Amino acid sequence: MTHNLPPCVHVPAGHLEADYFKRELNIARSVLQSSEGTDSSSSNTQILPLAIGVGFLGWRLDESDGKTAKLLSIALDARVAAVWFAFGNDLGKWVRHVRSIDANRSSPHKTIVFVLVNSLKEAKVAVNDLCADVLVAQGPYRFDFTIHCKSPNVFHCLTSHFSGIEAGGHSSGEAPPLLDLVPEIIKTFTRGLRVGVPESQGESKSVCPPVIGAGGLTTGAQIAALLTLGASGVALGTRFLLTPESLYPPASKTALLAADATSTVRTTVFDDIRGTTGWPASIDGRALRNTALERVERGEKLEDVRQYVEKATREGDAAGMVVWAGTGIGLVTEIKSAGMSSS
């Protein structure tokens, strides 16, 4: 049985201003406290854990301007339930930072750390070196997600709310198919034993964290397949773009509804156009093929195409907008609420 875990505020690659991000967190706290019957006027509410998760791109955290690192500090100060790290050359630095903050809090709080992996090698690092609380095993499609889980005792507090498009569509071009990656990871981490530590040594073993499957999932049958293979849950992206709650622009939603499985393309061109080129090696994005890409392929100057995309985005012209989407977009044929999509 799966159930929808409670809205994850997702940081769109560090492009939120700090004040705006604080307001969003305060709104989330107010809504959740109201639904739980908590008195939002009480001075004690600010020290209560905030039952959402926040996602961060590792390469954005590493940027010298420190803007995204500041957002992480704001999230940790708000005592969010979880953080999700992906696509960085030194994610361990940020996991250790979270652990250090938690260890030095005046009021105890444990932040659940999700780490996205695209290979068994990355999974071993995430478990053995980073001590991740949750592995997100991603196939080659998406990063922005709503979480569903069959283990309510693990993440009873998390929900997911899609906000922003910057990180959407990205994954490793070297990642194996999701239906191979998930069972490979689960097989390697056998029943809570730490990789490379023989049982006979009698040492304290770290329990293998839950494995969440992610990438190209849009239907109940696909979710069932991942759960059957041993995944503790799944993370969905494309399906939740086509909901009233999604902040995707209306023009982008219209383009997605008209798309099919042949409409998407993997490329680094869209990041070149947008100037978001700090992704680690082998990471590219999947989006709807559009006029902007065709102009680049014809050899037009990148700056001219960039201006065209900026104008199209301002005017809501989907032909020139970057519309991230997984290959499962052809299976999503209508806009319906996040609640209905989760059922």
Secondary structure, 3 states (H helix, E strand, C coil): CCEECCCCEECCCCCCCHHHHHHHHHHHHHHHHHHCCCCCCCHHHHHCCEEEEEEEEHHHHCCCCCHHHHHHHHHHHCCEEEEEEECCCCHHHHHHHHHHHHHCCCCCCCCEEEEEECCHHHHHHHHHHCCCCEEEEECCCCCCCEEEECCCCCCCCCCCECCCCCCCCEEECCCCCHHHHHHHHHHHCHHHCCCCCCHHHCCCCCCCCCEEEECCCCCHHHHHHHHHCCCCEEEECHHHHCCCCCCCCHHHHHHHHHCCCCCEEEECHHHHHHCCCCCCCCEEEEEECCHHHHHHHCCCCHHHHHHHHHHHHHHCCCCCCCCECCHHHHHCCCCCCHHHHHC
